[in-house]
């Protein structure tokens, strides 16, 4: 069974010279003096919003930190100060993860595009933000560009990244580098050297790890595969990213993934050696390097670490996925990937318990993993989805993970818990499993997503992670959960899941306990001093801050570095973060955190209609309050199809302005998330012909007033 807490890489050990940092307030009873603060304005407003903004047709909620117990009036003001929408907050009360008392303002019904909006509540105002359909277009490319910046074995050209981020190739054997073109094994591991150049540096150090590279590559490629299923892959196509391969006829996102895939396949043990077909677990320096240090300046000897079953299965899964997704663009490369995947699978079956130890953490992260049945399931699912062969199908169906209720852990998925990836593959890629099997797998995805939505509803900042889920890399966990919700939306068409996925972006971009955007360069106040050996401006002003689109690891209540221990003692779990380069346990970057961010940014950037503004309404809604009593009400909702074609299957969404709660409904299935309502058709009224209507009723409770909703959306499009 999966771990209930994540396996963490062994912390770095830094000199005391790196211990100065800045404290971001919000969830601390007292505030130690901040040193070298570059984001000290965080949490200066009690009104926490997505600091980048909101999509016109998406959810728009803010969290207000306040001791008030009654509802508060809110106003949405445009750039000229005009009030364009207003309403009342919904008290939430104590929010345990943040240690704050909060209320929630919901202005989702306002859909007009513009810049410089401000949400005013109880005498306070949010930072300015936008409402626009192209809100995430730039983040889509910047979050993916992170991987190009992290490339090993190639010069990073100023023409692609700007002069501040340009650098020579690292680890190609050019002095003082020892290089990655002929790397020996650790003593007793092997007696030969291997060419393992290329790939992505994993995080803020110069290590390269197959288990983290495998899941990261899978997410990058899966983002394209999902977009292609949705007919939205052009935005990730050729010449859409700043990569040297642009213009080669291959989608740029796949070009980027190939840089890591080539490295992963180079980590495979040659056919004539012991453990042939297995993958070396990792390659990094023999000892931790100092900071700051650009990759080409690293003089440490490099070492290959013993092969592991987990690494081998990561290679098998990623290479099998490669064979399927790359085939339309490069059949020869797809064949190479599939051959590597088959050899890795065979080798892993022959060596099913070659575990990476937690003790191997000198000079690089250990990434220990003594449970690999989940990796076997994931790899088998990918190989089966790609080949359709019965041997892989049997490996899928005989795995305990195929029917386990815990494939999606309370923390989603991660490099050490990969069974969920097998479920996502089998739920979305056509395969030969029985229909009942596919239905059960798909139901497990939606059940996991429902759990995340339920958790978001219960928390003041709508975070999908448990109260004890603020551990090393918690922001990556949040983004991974968003991936599951987005896939659930794809499987069901239920807009609740898109709403949940988008609200995780709100959390990452400022609607959180610290009022801080964790993504460099995005938002009024964002992280700037992530732990990194080159992007180290805090230590050396001649070096840059991390490039835009880099995601900080996020709050970690375990306080696993000296800076966190010094600055964050007593923090509430969701506030255990400090924007300091020395706080590697809260503020490092990593490929497996930026990968789900890039996936989510590409998803969020997709237009739900053909243009930037919501389409002209093809529906009209009448909302009639039939009866009101001291604590309750009933209402009838009638939807008219004013378009020229029939509506086949419908979902109507609206927001209650004064916190009304639906307790029952008839002629439709009605669900509620905060103030947001979603009504889905019954089987018998799913079709609405042009000019025809469908009606349903709701009964609910109120707190004194029952104003009618101001706006409705049918299948994501605004109604008149």
C-alpha positions in Angstrom: 0.0 0.0 0.0 1.2 3.6 -0.6 2.9 5.6 2.1 0.6 7.9 4.0 3.3 10.6 4.1 5.7 11.4 1.3 9.3 10.3 1.1 11.5 13.4 1.3 14.9 13.8 -0.1 17.6 14.3 2.4 18.1 18.0 3.2 21.2 19.8 2.1 23.7 21.1 4.6 24.5 24.8 4.1 27.0 27.1 5.8 25.8 29.6 8.3 26.5 32.3 5.8 23.3 31.3 4.0 21.0 31.6 7.0 19.9 35.2 6.5 16.4 35.5 5.0 13.1 37.2 4.9 9.9 36.3 6.8 6.6 36.5 5.0 3.9 37.1 7.6 0.5 35.4 7.9 0.0 32.6 10.4 2.8 33.6 12.9 2.0 35.0 16.3 5.2 37.1 16.3 7.4 38.4 13.5 11.2 38.0 13.7 13.1 40.7 12.0 13.4 40.1 8.3 16.8 40.3 6.6 17.3 41.1 3.0 13.6 41.2 2.4 12.5 41.3 -1.3 8.9 40.3 -0.8 8.2 42.0 2.5 5.0 43.5 1.2 3.3 40.1 1.2 0.3 39.8 3.4 -0.1 43.6 3.8 -3.7 43.3 2.7 -6.3 41.1 4.3 -8.1 40.5 1.0 -6.3 37.6 -0.7 -6.9 37.1 -4.4 -5.2 35.5 -7.4 -2.8 38.3 -8.0 -2.6 37.7 -11.8 -6.4 37.6 -12.1 -9.3 35.5 -13.2 -10.8 34.0 -16.4 -14.1 35.6 -17.6 -15.9 32.3 -17.5 -14.0 30.9 -14.5 -14.5 31.0 -10.7 -13.6 34.3 -9.0 -13.3 34.0 -5.3 -11.2 35.7 -2.7 -10.4 35.0 1.0 -10.6 37.8 3.5 -8.7 37.6 6.8 -11.0 39.1 9.5 -12.1 38.6 13.0 -15.7 39.7 12.1 -18.3 37.0 12.6 -21.0 38.4 10.4 -21.1 38.7 6.6 -19.2 41.7 5.2 -20.1 43.8 2.1 -17.7 43.5 -0.8 -17.3 45.7 -3.9 -15.5 44.9 -7.1 -14.1 48.1 -8.6 -12.7 48.6 -12.0 -9.5 50.5 -12.8 -11.3 53.9 -12.7 -12.7 53.1 -9.2 -16.3 52.5 -10.4 -18.2 49.7 -8.5 -19.1 47.1 -11.1 -20.3 44.3 -8.8 -21.1 44.0 -5.1 -22.3 41.4 -2.6 -21.7 39.9 0.8 -19.0 37.6 2.0 -19.7 34.2 3.5 -18.2 33.7 6.9 -16.0 30.6 7.1 -14.6 31.0 10.6 -11.3 29.4 11.8 -9.2 27.9 9.1 -6.9 25.4 10.8 -4.1 25.1 8.1 -3.5 28.9 8.0 -4.2 29.7 11.6 -6.5 32.5 10.5 -10.2 33.4 10.7 -11.5 34.1 7.3 -14.5 34.8 5.1 -15.0 34.2 1.4 -16.1 36.7 -1.3 -17.5 35.2 -4.5 -17.8 37.4 -7.6 -17.9 34.6 -10.2 -21.0 36.0 -11.8 -19.0 39.1 -13.1 -17.6 38.2 -16.5 -16.4 41.5 -18.1 -12.8 41.6 -19.2 -10.5 44.3 -18.0 -7.4 45.2 -16.1 -6.7 46.8 -12.7 -9.7 45.5 -10.9 -9.7 45.7 -7.1 -11.8 43.9 -4.5 -12.7 46.0 -1.5 -13.9 44.5 1.7 -14.4 46.1 5.1 -12.1 49.0 4.5 -9.4 46.9 2.9 -8.6 46.3 -0.8 -6.9 43.6 -2.7 -3.9 44.1 -5.0 -5.0 44.9 -8.6 -5.8 42.0 -10.9 -7.1 41.4 -14.4 -10.1 39.5 -15.8 -9.3 38.3 -19.3 -9.4 35.2 -21.4 -5.7 35.2 -22.2 -4.7 35.4 -18.6 -2.5 32.3 -18.6 -1.0 32.4 -22.1 2.3 33.7 -20.9 2.5 31.4 -17.8 1.9 28.5 -20.2 5.2 29.3 -22.0 7.2 30.6 -19.0 6.4 27.5 -16.8 7.5 25.2 -19.6 10.6 27.3 -20.3 11.8 26.4 -16.8 12.9 23.0 -18.2 15.0 24.6 -20.9 16.7 26.7 -18.3 17.4 23.5 -16.3 19.0 21.7 -19.3 22.3 20.0 -18.7 24.9 19.5 -21.4 23.9 22.4 -23.7 24.6 26.1 -23.7 21.6 28.3 -22.8 21.5 30.9 -25.5 20.8 34.6 -24.7 18.7 34.8 -27.8 16.2 32.4 -26.2 16.4 33.3 -22.5 17.9 36.8 -22.3 21.4 37.8 -21.3 20.9 37.4 -17.6 20.1 33.7 -17.9 22.5 32.7 -20.7 25.3 30.4 -19.6 27.8 27.9 -21.1 26.9 24.2 -21.2 27.4 22.4 -17.9 28.9 19.0 -17.3 30.4 18.2 -20.7 33.9 17.6 -19.5 35.1 21.2 -20.1 37.4 22.2 -17.2 36.8 22.6 -14.4 33.8 20.1 -15.0 34.6 16.4 -14.8 31.7 16.1 -17.1 28.8 13.6 -17.7 30.1 12.1 -20.9 32.1 9.4 -19.1 30.8 9.0 -15.5 32.2 6.2 -13.3 30.0 4.3 -10.8 30.4 4.6 -7.1 32.8 2.1 -5.6 31.5 -1.5 -5.8 28.6 -0.5 -8.1 30.3 -1.1 -11.4 33.7 -1.1 -13.1 32.9 1.0 -16.1 31.9 4.6 -17.1 28.8 5.7 -18.9 27.8 8.6 -21.1 24.9 10.2 -19.2 25.1 13.7 -20.6 22.0 15.9 -21.1 18.7 15.8 -19.2 17.4 18.4 -16.7 19.1 19.4 -13.5 16.6 18.2 -11.0 16.3 21.2 -8.7 18.6 23.9 -7.3 21.6 21.6 -7.4 23.3 19.8 -10.2 22.0 16.3 -9.6 19.9 14.3 -12.2 17.5 11.7 -10.8 15.6 9.1 -12.9 12.7 8.8 -10.5 12.0 12.5 -10.4 12.9 12.8 -14.1 10.4 10.1 -15.0 7.3 11.6 -13.4 8.3 15.1 -14.6 8.7 13.9 -18.2 5.5 12.0 -18.0 3.6 15.1 -16.9 5.2 17.3 -19.7 4.3 14.7 -22.3 0.9 14.1 -20.8 0.1 17.8 -21.0 0.4 17.5 -24.7 -1.5 14.3 -25.0 -4.4 15.7 -23.0 -4.4 18.9 -25.1 -4.5 16.8 -28.2 -7.5 14.8 -27.0 -9.2 18.2 -26.4 -8.3 19.5 -29.8 -6.2 22.3 -28.2 -2.7 21.0 -29.0 -1.8 23.8 -31.4 -0.9 26.0 -28.4 1.8 23.5 -27.5 2.9 22.9 -31.1 6.0 23.7 -33.1 7.5 27.2 -32.6 5.4 27.9 -29.5 8.2 27.7 -27.0 11.7 29.3 -26.6 13.7 26.1 -27.4 16.5 25.6 -29.9 14.6 22.9 -31.7 11.7 25.2 -32.7 10.8 25.0 -36.4 11.6 21.3 -36.7 8.1 20.1 -37.3 7.8 18.5 -33.9 5.7 20.1 -31.1 8.0 22.1 -28.9 6.7 20.6 -25.7 7.8 17.2 -27.0 11.2 18.6 -28.1 11.7 19.7 -24.5 10.6 16.3 -23.1 13.0 14.6 -25.5 16.0 16.3 -23.9 15.1 14.4 -20.7 14.0 11.2 -22.4 17.4 10.9 -24.1 19.1 11.2 -20.7 16.8 8.7 -19.1 17.6 6.2 -21.8 21.3 6.9 -21.4 21.0 5.9 -17.8 20.0 2.3 -18.9 22.6 -0.4 -18.1 24.2 -1.8 -21.3 23.2 -5.2 -22.5 26.6 -6.8 -21.7 26.7 -5.6 -18.1 25.3 -6.8 -14.7 21.7 -5.6 -14.3 21.4 -5.1 -18.1 18.3 -3.1 -18.9 18.0 -1.6 -15.5 18.4 2.1 -14.9 21.0 3.7 -12.7 19.1 5.5 -9.9 20.8 8.9 -10.2 24.0 10.8 -11.1 25.4 13.7 -9.2 28.4 15.2 -7.5 30.4 13.1 -4.9 29.8 15.9 -2.3 27.4 18.8 -2.0 28.6 21.8 -4.0 28.7 25.3 -2.5 26.5 28.2 -3.4 26.3 30.1 -5.7 27.8 28.1 -8.5 26.9 27.9 -12.2 26.8 24.4 -13.7 30.0 24.9 -15.8 31.9 25.9 -12.7 31.3 22.7 -10.8 34.6 20.9 -10.2 33.2 18.0 -8.2 33.7 14.4 -9.5 30.5 12.9 -10.7 29.2 9.4 -9.8 26.6 6.9 -11.0 24.6 5.3 -8.2 23.4 1.7 -8.2 20.5 0.8 -10.4 17.1 0.5 -8.8 13.8 -1.1 -9.6 12.0 2.2 -9.1 14.2 4.0 -11.6 13.9 1.2 -14.1 10.1 1.3 -14.0 10.1 5.1 -14.3 12.2 4.6 -17.5 9.8 2.0 -18.7 6.7 4.1 -18.1 8.1 7.3 -19.6 9.6 5.6 -22.6 6.4 3.7 -23.3 4.5 6.9 -23.2 7.1 8.4 -25.6 6.5 5.6 -28.0 2.8 6.4 -28.2 2.9 10.2 -28.3 5.9 10.7 -30.5 4.9 8.2 -33.2 3.1 10.7 -35.4 6.1 13.0 -35.4 9.2 10.7 -35.3 8.5 7.0 -35.8 12.1 6.0 -35.5 12.4 7.7 -32.1 9.2 6.1 -31.0 10.6 2.7 -31.9 13.7 3.5 -29.9 11.6 4.5 -26.9 9.5 1.4 -27.0 12.6 -0.8 -27.3 14.1 0.9 -24.2 10.8 0.5 -22.3 10.5 -3.2 -23.1 14.1 -3.9 -21.9 13.5 -1.9 -18.8 10.3 -3.8 -18.0 12.0 -7.1 -18.5 14.9 -6.1 -16.3 12.6 -4.8 -13.5 10.7 -8.1 -13.5 14.0 -9.9 -13.2 15.1 -7.6 -10.3 11.9 -6.6 -8.6 13.4 -5.6 -5.2 16.5 -3.6 -6.0 15.6 -0.7 -3.7 17.3 2.7 -3.5 18.2 3.4 0.1 17.3 6.5 2.1 20.9 6.5 3.3 22.4 7.4 -0.1 22.1 11.2 0.4 25.7 12.6 0.2 26.1 15.1 -2.7 22.5 14.6 -3.9 19.0 13.6 -2.8 18.5 10.0 -1.9 15.0 9.4 -3.4 14.8 6.2 -1.5 11.8 4.0 -2.3 11.3 0.5 -0.9 7.8 0.0 -2.4 7.7 -0.4 -6.1 4.4 -2.2 -6.8 2.9 1.1 -7.7 5.7 1.7 -10.3 5.1 -1.7 -11.7 1.4 -0.9 -12.2 2.2 2.5 -13.8 4.7 1.0 -16.2 2.4 -1.8 -17.1 -0.4 0.6 -17.8 1.7 2.7 -20.1 3.1 -0.3 -22.0 -0.4 -1.8 -22.4 -1.9 1.6 -23.5 0.9 1.8 -26.1 1.1 -1.8 -27.4 -2.2 -3.5 -26.4 -0.3 -6.7 -25.7 -1.8 -9.3 -23.4 1.3 -9.6 -21.2 1.1 -6.0 -20.1 -2.7 -6.2 -19.8 -2.2 -9.2 -17.4 0.3 -7.2 -15.4 -2.2 -4.4 -15.1 -5.2 -6.6 -14.1 -3.2 -8.8 -11.7 -1.8 -5.8 -9.8 -3.4 -5.1 -6.4 -3.3 -1.4 -7.5 -5.9 -2.1 -10.2 -8.7 -2.4 -7.7 -7.2 -0.7 -4.7 -9.2 2.2 -3.2 -6.0 4.0 -2.3 -4.3 4.4 -5.7 -5.0 8.1 -5.3 -3.4 8.8 -1.9 -4.8 11.6 0.4 -1.9 13.6 -1.1 -2.7 12.8 -4.7 0.4 11.4 -6.4 4.1 12.0 -6.5 7.5 10.5 -7.5 7.2 7.9 -4.7 3.4 7.2 -5.2 2.7 6.6 -8.9 -0.2 4.2 -9.0 -2.5 7.1 -9.8 -0.6 7.7 -13.0 -1.5 4.2 -14.2 -5.2 5.0 -13.4 -5.0 8.3 -15.3 -3.5 6.5 -18.4 -6.1 3.7 -18.4 -9.0 6.2 -17.9 -8.0 8.4 -20.8 -6.1 6.4 -23.4 -8.3 3.9 -25.4 -7.5 0.4 -24.5 -8.9 -3.1 -24.6 -9.9 -3.5 -20.9 -13.5 -4.6 -20.4 -16.0 -1.7 -20.2 -16.7 -2.4 -16.6 -13.0 -2.1 -15.8 -12.7 1.1 -17.6 -15.8 2.5 -15.9 -14.4 1.6 -12.5 -11.0 3.2 -13.3 -12.7 6.3 -14.5 -14.9 6.4 -11.4 -11.8 6.2 -9.2 -10.5 9.4 -10.9 -13.7 11.3 -10.3 -13.9 9.9 -6.7 -10.4 11.3 -6.0 -11.4 14.6 -7.6 -14.5 14.7 -5.5 -12.4 14.3 -2.4 -10.2 17.2 -3.4 -13.3 19.4 -4.0 -14.7 18.4 -0.7 -11.5 19.4 1.0 -11.4 22.7 -0.9 -14.9 23.5 0.3 -13.9 22.9 3.9 -11.0 25.2 3.8 -10.9 29.0 3.8 -8.3 29.2 1.0 -9.9 26.3 -1.1 -6.7 24.2 -1.0 -7.1 20.5 -2.0 -4.5 19.1 0.4 -5.1 17.9 3.9 -4.2 19.9 6.9 -1.1 17.7 7.4 -0.2 17.9 3.7 2.1 20.9 4.0 5.3 19.1 3.6 8.4 19.4 1.3 7.1 20.4 -2.1 3.5 21.0 -1.0 2.9 23.4 -4.0 3.7 20.5 -6.3 1.1 18.4 -4.5 -1.5 21.1 -5.0 -0.8 21.3 -8.7 -0.9 17.5 -9.0 -4.3 17.4 -7.4 -5.4 20.0 -10.0 -4.3 17.6 -12.7 -6.6 14.9 -11.3 -9.5 17.4 -11.1 -9.0 18.5 -14.7 -9.0 14.9 -15.9 -12.2 14.2 -14.0 -13.7 17.2 -15.8 -12.6 15.7 -19.1 -14.2 12.4 -18.3 -17.5 13.8 -17.1 -18.0 17.2 -18.6 -18.8 18.5 -15.1 -17.6 22.1 -14.8 -17.1 21.6 -11.0 -13.8 19.9 -11.7 -12.6 22.7 -14.0 -13.6 25.2 -11.2 -11.6 23.2 -8.7 -8.5 23.0 -11.0 -8.6 26.7 -11.6 -9.0 27.6 -8.0 -5.7 25.7 -7.2 -4.1 28.2 -9.5 -5.6 31.0 -7.4 -3.9 29.5 -4.4 -0.5 29.3 -6.1 -0.8 32.9 -7.4 -1.7 34.6 -4.1 -5.0 33.5 -2.6 -3.2 31.8 0.3 -2.2 32.3 3.9 0.7 34.6 3.0 -0.9 36.6 0.3 2.1 35.7 -1.9 2.4 34.4 -5.4 4.7 31.3 -5.3 5.4 31.7 -9.0 8.3 34.0 -9.8 7.4 37.0 -11.9 3.6 36.5 -11.5 1.6 38.8 -9.2 2.1 42.0 -7.3 4.3 40.1 -4.7 5.9 36.9 -5.7 8.7 34.6 -4.6 12.1 35.8 -5.8 14.8 34.0 -3.9 14.2 30.3 -4.6 17.0 27.9 -3.6 19.2 27.6 -6.7 22.9 27.7 -7.4 22.8 29.9 -10.5 19.6 32.0 -9.9 21.2 33.3 -6.7 20.8 37.0 -6.7 20.3 37.1 -3.0 23.9 35.8 -2.6 25.5 37.6 -5.5 23.8 40.6 -7.1 25.6 39.8 -10.4 23.4 36.7 -10.7 19.7 36.7 -11.6 16.6 35.9 -9.6 14.9 32.8 -10.9 13.2 33.3 -14.3 9.5 34.0 -14.5 7.4 30.9 -14.2 9.5 29.1 -11.5 7.4 27.5 -8.7 8.7 27.5 -5.1 8.3 24.3 -3.2 5.9 26.0 -0.8 4.9 25.7 2.9 6.6 22.8 4.8 5.5 22.5 8.4 8.4 20.1 9.2 10.9 23.1 9.1 13.7 21.0 7.6 16.4 23.6 7.0 18.2 26.1 9.4 16.5 29.1 7.9 13.1 27.6 8.4 14.0 26.6 11.9 15.2 30.1 12.7 12.4 32.1 11.0 9.3 30.0 11.1 9.0 28.4 14.6 5.4 28.5 15.6 4.0 28.8 12.1 0.7 27.5 11.1 1.2 24.7 8.5 0.1 26.7 5.5 2.3 29.6 6.6 5.6 27.7 7.0 7.4 29.3 4.1 10.1 31.9 3.8 11.4 33.5 0.6 15.0 32.9 1.3 17.6 31.1 -0.8 18.8 29.2 2.2 15.4 27.7 3.0 15.7 24.7 0.7 12.9 22.8 2.4 10.3 25.5 1.6 11.8 27.5 -1.3 13.7 25.2 -3.6 12.6 24.7 -7.2 12.3 21.3 -8.8 11.3 19.8 -12.1 8.5 17.7 -10.5 6.9 20.8 -9.1 7.1 22.9 -12.3 5.9 20.0 -14.4 2.3 20.0 -12.9 2.4 23.8 -12.9 3.1 23.7 -16.7 0.4 21.1 -17.2 -2.1 23.2 -15.2 -1.1 26.5 -17.0 -1.6 24.9 -20.4 -5.0 23.6 -19.3 -6.0 26.9 -17.8 -4.9 28.8 -20.9 -7.3 26.9 -23.1 -10.3 28.8 -24.3 -13.6 27.2 -23.5 -15.1 28.9 -26.6 -13.7 30.2 -29.8 -12.8 33.7 -28.8 -11.5 35.8 -26.0 -14.9 37.0 -24.8 -17.8 34.8 -23.8 -20.0 33.9 -26.8 -23.3 35.5 -27.4 -25.9 33.8 -25.2 -27.9 31.0 -26.7 -30.1 30.6 -23.6 -32.3 32.6 -21.3 -33.0 31.7 -17.6 -36.0 32.7 -15.4 -35.5 32.3 -11.7 -38.7 32.5 -9.7 -38.8 32.4 -5.9 -42.1 30.6 -5.1 -42.1 30.6 -1.4 -40.1 32.1 1.5 -40.3 31.5 5.2 -38.2 32.4 8.2 -35.2 30.2 7.4 -36.0 28.7 4.0 -37.3 29.1 0.4 -38.2 27.3 -2.7 -37.6 28.4 -6.3 -38.2 27.3 -9.9 -35.5 27.7 -12.5 -36.5 27.6 -16.2 -33.9 27.4 -19.0 -34.9 28.3 -22.5 -32.8 27.3 -25.5 -32.7 30.5 -27.6 -30.1 29.0 -30.1 -30.6 27.4 -33.4 -29.5 23.9 -32.4 -30.7 21.4 -29.7 -28.9 21.3 -26.4 -28.1 17.6 -25.7 -27.1 17.4 -22.0 -26.9 20.5 -19.9 -25.4 21.9 -16.8 -26.5 25.3 -15.4 -24.3 27.2 -13.1 -25.0 30.2 -10.9 -23.8 31.9 -7.7 -26.1 32.7 -4.7 -25.3 36.3 -3.7 -26.2 36.0 0.0 -25.0 32.5 1.0 -28.2 30.6 0.4 -27.8 26.8 0.8 -29.6 24.3 -1.4 -31.0 21.4 0.6 -32.9 19.5 -2.0 -33.9 19.6 -5.7 -36.2 18.0 -8.2 -36.0 17.4 -12.0 -32.2 18.1 -11.8 -29.2 17.0 -9.8 -28.0 20.1 -7.9 -24.6 20.4 -6.1 -23.1 23.3 -4.2 -19.5 24.4 -3.6 -19.5 27.4 -1.4 -21.8 29.9 -3.1 -21.4 28.2 -6.5 -24.3 26.1 -7.7 -24.3 23.5 -10.4 -27.5 21.8 -11.8 -27.3 18.9 -14.2 -30.1 17.5 -16.3 -32.1 14.3 -15.5 -32.1 11.6 -18.1 -35.5 12.5 -19.3 -34.9 16.3 -19.8 -31.3 16.2 -21.1 -32.4 17.5 -24.6 -33.7 21.1 -25.0 -34.9 21.7 -28.6 -34.5 25.2 -30.1 -37.2 27.4 -28.5 -38.0 24.8 -25.8 -37.5 24.9 -22.1 -36.5 22.7 -19.2 -37.5 23.5 -15.6 -36.4 22.2 -12.2 -36.9 23.2 -8.6 -34.7 23.8 -5.6 -35.4 24.2 -1.9 -32.9 25.8 0.5 -32.1 27.8 3.6 -31.2 31.4 3.9 -29.9 33.8 6.6 -32.5 36.5 6.3 -32.6 37.5 2.6 -33.1 35.5 -0.6 -32.0 37.7 -3.5 -32.1 36.0 -6.9 -28.9 35.1 -8.7 -27.5 37.8 -11.1 -26.2 35.6 -13.8 -26.4 32.0 -15.2 -24.2 30.0 -17.5 -25.3 27.0 -19.5 -22.5 24.5 -20.3 -20.0 27.2 -19.6 -21.6 29.9 -21.7 -23.5 33.0 -20.3 -27.2 33.1 -20.6 -29.3 36.2 -21.1 
